[in-house]
Amino acid sequence: MPEVRIDAETRTEFGKGGARRTRRAGKIPAVLYGHGTDPRHISLPSREFEHALRTDGANVLLDLQLAEGSELALPKSIQRDPIRGVIEHLDLILVRRGERIAVEIAISVVGEIVPGGLLDQSLTTIAVTAEATNIPSGFEVSIEGLEIGDAIHAKDVKLPDGVELAADPDQTILHVVAAPTAEEMEAEGAGEVTEEAEAAEEGEAVEGAAGAEGAAAGGDAPAEPAAEGGGDSGGE
């Protein structure tokens, strides 16, 4: 994976207020740490980082240009606004050329599924170890030729030279199951309707019983104590 050169600045403002001002300036607040160094608060230009992320993926190797020198780093954690989707904060981890690190690599499925089959994908990423400067951007897994009941495991993924599997080799990535027939789907839908009707009937029965108990309790209840209090105060 090529290194993406990106300018970075040291942040002197911290806390929520400082982070908001950083974002308003078109930058992403970030923390850079690793290799036993003290965490450094920096900021990256939002547009350039988003472009690098779209182009090279979540494991983009950043060549950070800081005033005190350049540093290689990988995104460790990306926090986004849950509604707008914009990046609000980054955790970046320092790496060195030649250093082997563990990363999660995205899996993309290619090929046509067998007629009558349905894809059940258990994993969307797979753990591997690789040199920091040789991290794959993703793995393709083909389902061409798979029959119903076939599966692909972590050990079946073809890894490039220098990349080693860090996950359980027998971990299932995906398997092909039989798609439900129209009759099965219709029967399942009818079963759901029946369950809903039974639940509604049970709810009505419980509500009716509660109402009957309340009515019985109301008939036997003694007079409100407020009347006694009113008589006492009137006597005073």
N, C-alpha and C positions, 0 to 999 in steps of 0.2 A: 504494500500500500504506500503511495507517495505521501511525503510530508506536506502539510498545508501550512504555508507561512502566514501568520496572522499577528497583527500588532496587538499588544496588551499593555495596560497601564496599571500601576500600583494605586490601590484605593486608600484614601486617608479617612473617608467617612464610613462608619459602620452603623449597624442597626437598621430598622425598617425604614426610617426616614432617609438615610443615606442610600439604601438600596433603591428606593423609589426615585430619588434624584438621578441615580446612575441609569436607571431604565428610561427615564424621561429624556436623557441625553442620547438615547439610541444605543446603549451599551448593556451588557449582561454582567451583573455582579458574580464573581466567582472566587473560589478558594483553591489555591494550589498547594499541594502537600505531597509528602513521600520521601523515601530515602533518609529518614531520620531528621529531616529539616523542619523548622518551624513553619506552620501554615502561613501562606502569604495571601493577602486579600488583593485581588486584581479585578480588572474589568476587560471584556472583549467586545468588539463591535458586533452588534446583533446581526446585521445583514450578512456580514462576511461569515460569521459562525454558522448561521442557518444554511447558507449556501454550501459550506463545507459538509455539513451534516447531511443535506440532501444528496450531495454528490458522492461522498465516500462512506456514508453510514455512521452508525452510532460509535464505532471504534475508530473514528478518524484520528490520525496521528497529527497533532498540532505542533508546529514549530513556533513557539511563542517568542515574539520579539519584545523584550523588556528593556528598560533603560539600563539595567545592570548586566544585561547579556541575554542570550537566547536559551530557551529551555524546551525539551521535548516533553509532551504531556498527552494523556488520553482522557477523554471524558469518563468519569467514574459514576456520576449521578447527574441527571438532567431533570430539573424540576420545572414543570409547566403549569400555567394557569389552567385550572380545570374547565373553565368556560371558554376563554378566548384562545387557549392553546399556545400562547406565546411563552417563550422560555423566561423564567423568572430568576433562576439561579443555577450555577454549575459547580460541581466538585470535580477538580482536575487532579490527576495523579501523575507525578513525575516518572519518567522512564528514561533508560539509557540505550543507546545503540548496542545491539548484541544481547541485551537482557531478555530472558524468556519470561513471559507473563501469562497468566490465565485470563481468558476472555470468553465471553458468550458471543457466538457468531450466528447471525440470522439464517434460517433455512427457508428456501423458496421451493415450492413444488411445481414441477413441470410435467407435461404430458397429459394424455387423455385417459380418464378412468374407464374401466371396462363397463360395457353396457349392463345395467342392473346393479352396479356397484355404487357405494357411497364412501367418501373419504372421511376417515376419523383420524384427525391429526392431534397427537398428544403433546408434541413439542414444537415450538416455533424458533427456538435457538438451541445450540449445542455447545457444551463447554470444551475448549481446546487450550493447549499451550502453544505459543509461537513467539518468535522474536518480535520485539516491539516494533521493529521497522519492516516486518514481514507478516502483518496480520491480514488474513483474508477478509474481503468485504462481505462475503456471504457464500453459502453452499447451495448448490442446486441438487434436488432429489427428484429423480424421475419415477413416475408411476406407470410408465408405458410397459405393457406386457404383464402387469400384476393382475392376478385373478382374485376373486372374492375369497377372503380368508388369508391372503398374503399380507405380510408385514415387512416394514423396513426398520432396522434397529440402528443404534448409534454406530456400531461396528461396520455397518454397510455403507456408510458415507465415505466417499472418496476424498481423502485429504491431500492437499498439495505437499510437496517436499518441505521438510522443516516444521510441519505442523503435526502435533500429536494429540490424540484424543484424551480428554481429561474426564469425560463422563463415563458412567457405567456402560460398558460395551453392549450389554443386553437390554439397555433402556429402549423402549419402543418409541419411535418417532411418529410413525403413522401405520395404520393398517386399513385394508379395504374390507368393508362389511357389505352385506346385502341390503340394498335399498328396500324400504317397506313397500309392499304392494298397495294398490288402491283399496283392496278389501281390508287389509290390516290397518291402514290409516282411518278408514271409515269406522272400523270396529273400535279403534282407540278413541276416536272422537265421540262415538256413542257412549263409551265407558266414562269419559270425562263428564259428559252431560248428565249421566246417571248419578255419578258421584256428587256433582254440584246439586242436583235435585235432592239427593238424600241428605246432604249437609244442610240445605235450606229447610227441609222438613224437620230435622233434628233441632235446628235453631228455633223454629216456630214452636216446637213442643216444649223446649226449655223456657222460652219466653212466656208461653201460656201457663206453665206450672208456676213460674215466678209470680205472675200476676194473681193467680189463685191464692198463693200463700200470702201475698201482700194484702189481699182483700180480707182474708180470714184474720190476719193480725190486726187489721184496722178495726174490725168489729169488736174485738176483745180489749182493745187498748183503753186504759183509764183516761179520765178527763185531763186536759192540759193543766200543768201546775201554774200557768200564768193566771188562771182565775183565782187560785188561792192567794197568789201574791197580790193581786189587785184588791182583794177583800181586806188583807192585812194593812195595806198602805192606806186604804180608805179609813180604817179604824183609828190610825194614828192622826 
